[in-house]
Every structure is written in structure tokens, then in C-alpha cells.
Amino acid sequence: VLLVLEALRHNDVPTQNRGVEILFGFSSPTSTIQTTDASLTPNEYAAFWRDTEYKVLFLQEYTATIEKADYSSNGLKAFMTARLTSN
């Protein structure tokens, strides 16, 4: 999770929207990011997020902390709560 947050913080390094591409790479094949009929491309996600409260993911001035982590009973899914605090 922290690796993906760091990639999003530096989203356009080394290429435009590379951080969102990394997020896609770590997403499950069954994630809504990749499975809906109206799935967006990494470029479309980045454009959408920049106009919402998720724009904080692209800012440099925050610290990310994992507050809670748990696994499903079958061990196939992980659930994490990350808190972003401004510096």
C-alpha cells in the first residue's frame, strides 16, 4: 500500500500517470478498477481523481500511515486502512 501511495505521490515520474499504472498493476483482476464495463484507463483515472477529494493522493505534502491491516479468513484478500495526514 505504501509503495502505491508513493508512486501516486510521484505520479508523473518517469512518465505521465505512471503512478496510476502502478496502482493498476497491484490491483486484483476482480477489482472494480479493472472489471466494470466502464473501466477507465490510467489516464482517465488520473484526470478524474484530480477533480475529486482523491487529488490529495498526488500531493507531496502528506505522510501515509497504515493504521490497520487484516486478512480474509481464507488468506486471499488483505484489508488495510491508510491515513494520510498533511505535513
C-alpha positions in Angstrom: 0.0 0.0 0.0 2.8 2.4 0.9 4.6 1.7 -2.4 1.4 2.5 -4.4 0.9 5.7 -2.4 4.4 6.7 -3.0 4.0 6.0 -6.7 0.9 8.2 -6.8 2.7 11.0 -4.9 5.2 11.0 -7.8 2.5 10.1 -10.4 4.2 11.6 -13.4 7.7 10.2 -12.8 9.2 8.9 -15.0 6.3 9.2 -17.4 2.8 10.7 -17.2 0.4 8.8 -14.9 3.0 6.1 -14.2 1.8 6.1 -10.5 -1.7 5.2 -11.6 -0.3 2.5 -13.9 1.5 1.0 -10.8 -1.8 1.1 -8.9 -3.4 -0.9 -11.7 -0.6 -3.4 -11.6 -1.2 -4.0 -7.9 -5.0 -4.2 -8.3 -6.7 -7.6 -8.2 -8.1 -8.8 -11.6 -11.5 -8.7 -9.8 -11.1 -5.1 -8.6 -13.7 -2.6 -9.8 -10.9 -0.6 -11.2 -10.5 -3.3 -13.9 -13.8 -5.2 -14.2 -16.6 -2.7 -14.8 -17.9 -2.2 -18.3 -17.0 1.5 -18.0 -13.5 0.8 -16.7 -11.3 3.8 -17.1 -7.7 3.9 -18.4 -4.9 5.1 -16.0 -5.0 8.5 -17.8 -8.8 8.8 -17.3 -8.5 7.8 -13.6 -5.8 10.4 -13.0 -7.9 13.1 -14.7 -11.0 12.0 -12.6 -9.1 11.9 -9.3 -7.6 15.4 -9.8 -11.1 16.8 -9.7 -12.2 15.0 -6.5 -11.1 14.7 -2.9 -8.7 12.0 -4.1 -6.5 14.7 -5.5 -4.6 14.5 -2.2 -3.0 11.3 -3.5 -1.0 13.4 -6.0 0.2 16.0 -3.4 3.7 16.0 -2.0 2.8 17.3 1.5 1.4 14.3 3.3 2.6 11.4 5.5 1.0 8.0 4.9 0.5 5.6 7.9 -1.0 2.1 7.9 -3.4 2.1 10.8 -4.9 -1.3 10.4 -4.2 -4.4 8.4 -6.1 -7.7 8.3 -6.6 -10.7 6.0 -9.7 -12.5 5.0 -10.3 -15.9 6.7 -9.1 -17.7 3.5 -6.0 -15.6 3.3 -6.7 -14.5 -0.3 -7.6 -10.8 0.5 -5.9 -8.1 2.5 -7.7 -5.1 4.0 -5.7 -2.1 5.1 -6.6 1.3 6.4 -4.2 4.0 5.5 -4.4 7.5 6.9 -2.9 10.5 5.1 -2.0 13.5 7.2 -0.8 16.8 5.8 2.7 17.9 6.7 
